Amino acid sequence: MHDYILYGAITLVLSTVFSMGGAGSGIALIPVLHFLGLDFTVAKAVGLFAGASTTITSSIMNIKRKAVEYAFVLPIAVTMLLFAPLGAYSSSFINENIVKFFFMLLLFYSATMMMFGKKKALFSAQSKLTLLLVGAVVGFIAGLLGVGGGNILIPLLALLGFAPKKVAVAVSFVVPFSALGSFFTYASYVPLDWVLLAVVALCAIIGGYIGNYLMHFKLEQSHIKKIMAALLYLLALKMLFFLTFP
């Protein structure tokens, strides 16, 4: 019971802070849960379930508001749905320290994009083939590392010249489904505590609502993103330390 309260409280805090910054908390939740004693693969599954629980609402809302441009999102969604479970399944055949190393790189990358990234287009590459390739690559990496993929997809699509508003809607649409695809793949070969999953998912949803509510108080999102980036840098450095000195 003590562990459930601890994990739930941490999820609540992280989900609140990250939702205030307009991002999912899974990328921070996974290493924190692992440092607290959860198996790394189990932590990935828990993070995916929590992330899907908080983002699927926004996906449904965008569909109801008819804000989804299906010609744009479907090529990404289809390939992410195919390749995210493949990445998750591949994780079982790859040395865990290698996966942790790439997760550490993702932490550094995400923190740097939050702290310094301007997300300006470097070139224009907006064909359907580009979208299919982006979905496949991001989906596989996201499944392998146990994240929804939004933190990879958003800056990548922005660099390819896609409009920020279109990107935001697309990501909110595809991420929960790719996350669930990866989660069920992990659940097929990793024993999971379903009570823990329910506690973490509930706290993630509550934290998301609290964060969205606090955003209405005109808090400086740039300051919040710097706090988020600092946390991700600390988690990345801690992972690097444990990988270097096991």
KANORRA-V820825 format. One record per pair of residues at least 6 apart in sequence whose ideal C-beta (glycine too) atoms are under 8 Angstrom apart, sorted by sequence separation. I is the first residue (numbers start at 1). J is the second residue. D is the distance in Angstrom with one decimal. If there is no record, write none. Layout:
i->I j->J d->D
i->I j->J d->D
This chain:
i->18 j->24 d->6.2
i->19 j->25 d->7.4
i->34 j->40 d->4.9
i->62 j->68 d->5.3
i->113 j->119 d->7.6
i->142 j->148 d->6.3
i->158 j->164 d->6.4
i->186 j->192 d->7.9
i->215 j->221 d->7.5
i->18 j->25 d->3.9
i->142 j->149 d->3.2
i->17 j->25 d->7.4
i->38 j->46 d->7.0
i->91 j->99 d->5.8
i->141 j->149 d->7.3
i->34 j->43 d->4.4
i->158 j->167 d->6.0
i->15 j->25 d->4.6
i->18 j->28 d->6.7
i->30 j->40 d->7.9
i->33 j->43 d->4.1
i->139 j->149 d->6.5
i->142 j->152 d->6.5
i->157 j->167 d->4.6
i->14 j->25 d->4.1
i->138 j->149 d->5.0
i->141 j->152 d->6.3
i->31 j->43 d->7.5
i->30 j->43 d->4.8
i->33 j->46 d->6.1
i->154 j->167 d->5.8
i->157 j->170 d->7.2
i->11 j->25 d->7.3
i->14 j->28 d->5.3
i->15 j->29 d->7.9
i->29 j->43 d->7.8
i->30 j->44 d->5.6
i->33 j->47 d->7.1
i->138 j->152 d->5.1
i->153 j->167 d->7.7
i->154 j->168 d->7.4
i->157 j->171 d->7.8
i->14 j->29 d->5.5
i->138 j->153 d->5.1
i->30 j->46 d->7.7
i->29 j->46 d->7.4
i->30 j->47 d->4.0
i->153 j->170 d->7.8
i->154 j->171 d->5.6
i->11 j->29 d->6.1
i->14 j->32 d->7.1
i->29 j->47 d->4.8
i->138 j->156 d->6.7
i->153 j->171 d->5.3
i->10 j->29 d->7.3
i->134 j->153 d->7.3
i->27 j->47 d->7.7
i->26 j->47 d->4.0
i->29 j->50 d->6.2
i->150 j->171 d->4.7
i->153 j->174 d->7.6
i->10 j->32 d->5.9
i->26 j->48 d->6.6
i->134 j->156 d->6.2
i->150 j->172 d->8.0
i->153 j->175 d->7.4
i->10 j->33 d->7.6
i->134 j->157 d->6.9
i->26 j->50 d->6.2
i->25 j->50 d->7.3
i->26 j->51 d->3.9
i->149 j->174 d->7.8
i->150 j->175 d->4.6
i->7 j->33 d->6.5
i->10 j->36 d->7.7
i->25 j->51 d->7.4
i->134 j->160 d->7.4
i->149 j->175 d->5.9
i->24 j->51 d->4.9
i->148 j->175 d->4.1
i->148 j->176 d->7.2
i->7 j->36 d->7.3
i->25 j->54 d->7.8
i->149 j->178 d->5.7
i->6 j->36 d->7.1
i->24 j->54 d->6.8
i->130 j->160 d->6.6
i->148 j->178 d->6.5
i->149 j->179 d->7.6
i->24 j->55 d->6.4
i->148 j->179 d->4.2
i->147 j->179 d->7.9
i->126 j->160 d->6.7
i->15 j->50 d->7.5
i->19 j->54 d->7.4
i->106 j->141 d->8.0
i->119 j->154 d->7.5
i->125 j->160 d->4.9
i->126 j->161 d->6.0
i->143 j->178 d->7.4
i->119 j->155 d->5.6
i->123 j->159 d->7.9
i->124 j->160 d->7.2
i->125 j->161 d->6.8
i->126 j->162 d->6.5
i->142 j->178 d->6.2
i->146 j->182 d->6.7
i->121 j->158 d->6.6
i->122 j->159 d->5.0
i->123 j->160 d->7.2
i->124 j->161 d->3.9
i->142 j->179 d->7.8
i->113 j->151 d->7.5
i->117 j->155 d->5.9
i->120 j->158 d->7.4
i->121 j->159 d->6.3
i->122 j->160 d->7.8
i->123 j->161 d->6.6
i->143 j->181 d->7.4
i->11 j->50 d->6.2
i->15 j->54 d->6.5
i->102 j->141 d->7.9
i->106 j->145 d->5.8
i->119 j->158 d->3.9
i->120 j->159 d->7.8
i->121 j->160 d->6.9
i->122 j->161 d->8.0
i->135 j->174 d->7.6
i->139 j->178 d->5.7
i->143 j->182 d->4.3
i->119 j->159 d->7.2
i->121 j->161 d->4.0
i->142 j->182 d->6.7
i->146 j->186 d->7.2
i->106 j->147 d->7.1
i->110 j->151 d->4.6
i->121 j->162 d->7.9
i->102 j->144 d->7.3
i->103 j->145 d->5.0
i->113 j->155 d->5.1
i->143 j->185 d->7.0
i->102 j->145 d->6.2
i->103 j->146 d->7.7
i->109 j->152 d->7.9
i->99 j->144 d->6.6
i->106 j->151 d->7.5
i->119 j->164 d->7.1
i->99 j->145 d->6.8
i->106 j->152 d->7.4
i->44 j->91 d->7.7
i->41 j->91 d->6.8
i->90 j->140 d->7.6
i->94 j->144 d->7.5
i->41 j->92 d->7.8
i->83 j->135 d->7.1
i->87 j->139 d->6.6
i->91 j->143 d->7.4
i->75 j->128 d->5.4
i->79 j->132 d->5.2
i->83 j->136 d->4.8
i->86 j->139 d->7.7
i->87 j->140 d->4.0
i->90 j->143 d->7.6
i->91 j->144 d->5.2
i->78 j->132 d->7.8
i->79 j->133 d->7.8
i->82 j->136 d->7.4
i->83 j->137 d->7.7
i->86 j->140 d->6.0
i->87 j->141 d->6.4
i->89 j->143 d->7.7
i->90 j->144 d->5.9
i->41 j->96 d->7.5
i->76 j->131 d->5.2
i->79 j->134 d->7.9
i->80 j->135 d->4.5
i->84 j->139 d->4.2
i->87 j->142 d->6.5
i->88 j->143 d->3.9
i->91 j->146 d->7.4
i->40 j->96 d->6.0
i->75 j->131 d->3.8
i->76 j->132 d->7.8
i->79 j->135 d->3.2
i->80 j->136 d->7.6
i->83 j->139 d->3.5
i->84 j->140 d->7.1
i->87 j->143 d->2.8
i->88 j->144 d->6.9
i->75 j->132 d->4.8
i->78 j->135 d->6.8
i->79 j->136 d->4.3
i->82 j->139 d->6.9
i->83 j->140 d->4.3
i->86 j->143 d->6.4
i->87 j->144 d->3.8
i->76 j->134 d->6.2
i->77 j->135 d->6.9
i->80 j->138 d->6.4
i->81 j->139 d->7.2
i->84 j->142 d->5.5
i->85 j->143 d->6.0
i->87 j->145 d->7.7
i->88 j->146 d->7.2
i->40 j->99 d->7.5
i->72 j->131 d->7.1
i->76 j->135 d->3.9
i->80 j->139 d->3.6
i->84 j->143 d->3.8
i->40 j->100 d->6.5
i->75 j->135 d->6.2
i->79 j->139 d->5.9
i->83 j->143 d->6.7
i->76 j->138 d->7.9
i->80 j->142 d->7.3
i->84 j->149 d->7.1
i->80 j->149 d->6.6
i->31 j->103 d->7.3
i->30 j->103 d->7.4
i->31 j->107 d->7.2
i->76 j->153 d->7.5
i->27 j->106 d->7.0
i->27 j->107 d->6.8
i->27 j->110 d->5.8
i->72 j->162 d->7.9
i->23 j->114 d->7.5
i->21 j->114 d->7.4
i->55 j->148 d->6.8
i->81 j->174 d->7.9
i->88 j->181 d->7.7
i->72 j->166 d->6.3
i->76 j->170 d->6.3
i->80 j->174 d->5.4
i->84 j->178 d->4.1
i->88 j->182 d->4.2
i->55 j->150 d->7.8
i->84 j->179 d->7.6
i->87 j->182 d->7.0
i->88 j->183 d->7.9
i->91 j->186 d->7.7
i->51 j->147 d->7.4
i->52 j->148 d->7.2
i->73 j->169 d->7.6
i->77 j->173 d->6.7
i->81 j->177 d->5.9
i->85 j->181 d->4.6
i->89 j->185 d->5.3
i->51 j->148 d->4.6
i->69 j->166 d->6.4
i->73 j->170 d->4.6
i->77 j->174 d->4.4
i->80 j->177 d->7.6
i->81 j->178 d->5.9
i->84 j->181 d->4.8
i->85 j->182 d->6.0
i->88 j->185 d->3.8
i->92 j->189 d->5.8
i->48 j->146 d->5.8
i->72 j->170 d->6.0
i->76 j->174 d->5.5
i->80 j->178 d->4.2
i->84 j->182 d->4.6
i->88 j->186 d->5.4
i->47 j->146 d->6.0
i->48 j->147 d->7.4
i->85 j->184 d->7.4
i->47 j->147 d->7.1
i->48 j->148 d->6.9
i->69 j->169 d->7.2
i->73 j->173 d->5.1
i->77 j->177 d->6.6
i->81 j->181 d->5.4
i->85 j->185 d->4.2
i->89 j->189 d->7.9
i->44 j->145 d->7.3
i->45 j->146 d->6.9
i->68 j->169 d->6.1
i->69 j->170 d->7.5
i->73 j->174 d->6.1
i->77 j->178 d->7.7
i->80 j->181 d->7.9
i->84 j->185 d->7.9
i->44 j->146 d->2.5
i->67 j->169 d->5.3
i->68 j->170 d->7.8
i->43 j->146 d->7.5
i->44 j->147 d->7.9
i->41 j->146 d->7.6
i->68 j->173 d->5.4
i->62 j->169 d->5.5
i->62 j->172 d->5.8
i->63 j->173 d->7.5
i->115 j->225 d->7.3
i->62 j->173 d->5.9
i->114 j->225 d->4.6
i->115 j->226 d->6.1
i->114 j->226 d->7.4
i->59 j->172 d->5.5
i->58 j->172 d->4.5
i->59 j->173 d->5.0
i->114 j->228 d->5.6
i->115 j->229 d->3.9
i->114 j->229 d->3.9
i->115 j->230 d->7.9
i->30 j->146 d->6.0
i->59 j->175 d->7.8
i->30 j->147 d->7.3
i->55 j->172 d->6.3
i->59 j->176 d->5.2
i->111 j->228 d->7.8
i->112 j->229 d->7.4
i->59 j->177 d->7.6
i->111 j->229 d->4.3
i->114 j->232 d->7.1
i->110 j->229 d->7.9
i->111 j->230 d->7.6
i->26 j->146 d->7.8
i->27 j->147 d->5.5
i->55 j->175 d->5.4
i->56 j->176 d->4.0
i->26 j->147 d->5.6
i->55 j->176 d->4.4
i->111 j->232 d->3.7
i->26 j->148 d->6.0
i->110 j->232 d->5.6
i->111 j->233 d->4.7
i->24 j->147 d->8.0
i->52 j->175 d->8.0
i->24 j->148 d->5.7
i->27 j->151 d->5.8
i->51 j->175 d->7.4
i->52 j->176 d->4.6
i->55 j->179 d->7.3
i->56 j->180 d->7.9
i->108 j->232 d->7.7
i->51 j->176 d->7.5
i->107 j->232 d->5.0
i->108 j->233 d->7.2
i->111 j->236 d->6.6
i->24 j->150 d->5.9
i->107 j->233 d->7.5
i->23 j->150 d->7.4
i->24 j->151 d->7.3
i->52 j->179 d->4.1
i->23 j->151 d->6.6
i->51 j->179 d->5.1
i->52 j->180 d->4.8
i->107 j->235 d->5.6
i->108 j->236 d->4.8
i->107 j->236 d->3.7
i->49 j->179 d->7.9
i->48 j->179 d->4.8
i->52 j->183 d->6.4
i->48 j->180 d->7.5
i->104 j->236 d->5.2
i->107 j->239 d->6.9
i->48 j->182 d->5.4
i->49 j->183 d->5.2
i->48 j->183 d->4.1
i->104 j->239 d->4.3
i->103 j->239 d->7.0
i->104 j->240 d->5.6
i->45 j->183 d->5.7
i->48 j->186 d->7.0
i->100 j->239 d->6.2
i->104 j->243 d->6.9
i->45 j->186 d->4.0
i->44 j->186 d->6.3
i->45 j->187 d->6.2
i->101 j->243 d->6.1
i->100 j->243 d->6.0
i->41 j->186 d->6.4
i->45 j->190 d->5.9
i->46 j->192 d->7.7
i->97 j->243 d->6.2
i->45 j->192 d->5.9
i->42 j->190 d->5.8
i->49 j->197 d->5.1
i->53 j->201 d->4.0
i->57 j->205 d->7.9
i->41 j->190 d->5.2
i->42 j->191 d->7.8
i->53 j->202 d->8.0
i->97 j->246 d->7.9
i->42 j->192 d->6.6
i->46 j->196 d->6.6
i->50 j->200 d->4.9
i->54 j->204 d->4.8
i->24 j->175 d->7.4
i->39 j->190 d->7.6
i->46 j->197 d->6.2
i->49 j->200 d->7.0
i->50 j->201 d->5.4
i->53 j->204 d->5.6
i->54 j->205 d->5.6
i->45 j->197 d->8.0
i->49 j->201 d->5.7
i->53 j->205 d->5.6
i->26 j->179 d->7.8
i->50 j->203 d->7.9
i->51 j->204 d->7.4
i->54 j->207 d->7.7
i->46 j->200 d->5.6
i->50 j->204 d->4.0
i->54 j->208 d->4.3
i->29 j->200 d->7.8
i->29 j->204 d->8.0
i->25 j->204 d->6.8
i->25 j->207 d->7.2
i->11 j->199 d->7.9
i->15 j->203 d->6.8
i->19 j->207 d->6.4
i->7 j->196 d->6.4
i->11 j->200 d->4.8
i->15 j->204 d->4.6
i->19 j->208 d->4.6
i->15 j->205 d->7.8
i->4 j->195 d->6.8
i->8 j->199 d->4.7
i->12 j->203 d->4.3
i->15 j->206 d->7.5
i->16 j->207 d->4.2
i->19 j->210 d->7.5
i->20 j->211 d->4.3
i->4 j->196 d->6.3
i->7 j->199 d->6.6
i->8 j->200 d->6.5
i->11 j->203 d->4.1
i->12 j->204 d->7.7
i->15 j->207 d->2.7
i->16 j->208 d->7.7
i->19 j->211 d->2.9
i->20 j->212 d->7.9
i->3 j->196 d->7.6
i->7 j->200 d->5.9
i->11 j->204 d->5.3
i->14 j->207 d->7.0
i->15 j->208 d->5.4
i->18 j->211 d->7.0
i->19 j->212 d->5.8
i->8 j->202 d->7.5
i->9 j->203 d->7.5
i->12 j->206 d->6.2
i->13 j->207 d->7.1
i->16 j->210 d->4.7
i->17 j->211 d->6.8
i->20 j->214 d->5.5
i->4 j->199 d->5.0
i->8 j->203 d->4.4
i->12 j->207 d->4.6
i->15 j->210 d->7.9
i->16 j->211 d->4.5
i->20 j->215 d->5.6
i->11 j->207 d->6.6
i->15 j->211 d->6.6
i->19 j->215 d->7.8
i->12 j->210 d->7.8
i->16 j->214 d->7.3
i->20 j->219 d->6.5
i->22 j->221 d->6.7
i->21 j->221 d->6.1
i->28 j->228 d->7.7
i->20 j->221 d->7.3
i->23 j->225 d->8.0
i->21 j->224 d->4.4
i->28 j->231 d->6.0
i->32 j->235 d->7.0
i->35 j->238 d->6.8
i->20 j->224 d->5.0
i->21 j->225 d->4.8
i->28 j->232 d->6.3
i->31 j->235 d->4.6
i->23 j->228 d->6.7
i->27 j->232 d->6.9
i->21 j->227 d->7.8
i->17 j->224 d->7.0
i->21 j->228 d->4.9
i->28 j->235 d->6.3
i->31 j->238 d->7.3
i->31 j->239 d->6.0
i->17 j->227 d->6.9
i->18 j->228 d->6.1
i->17 j->228 d->6.5
i->17 j->231 d->8.0
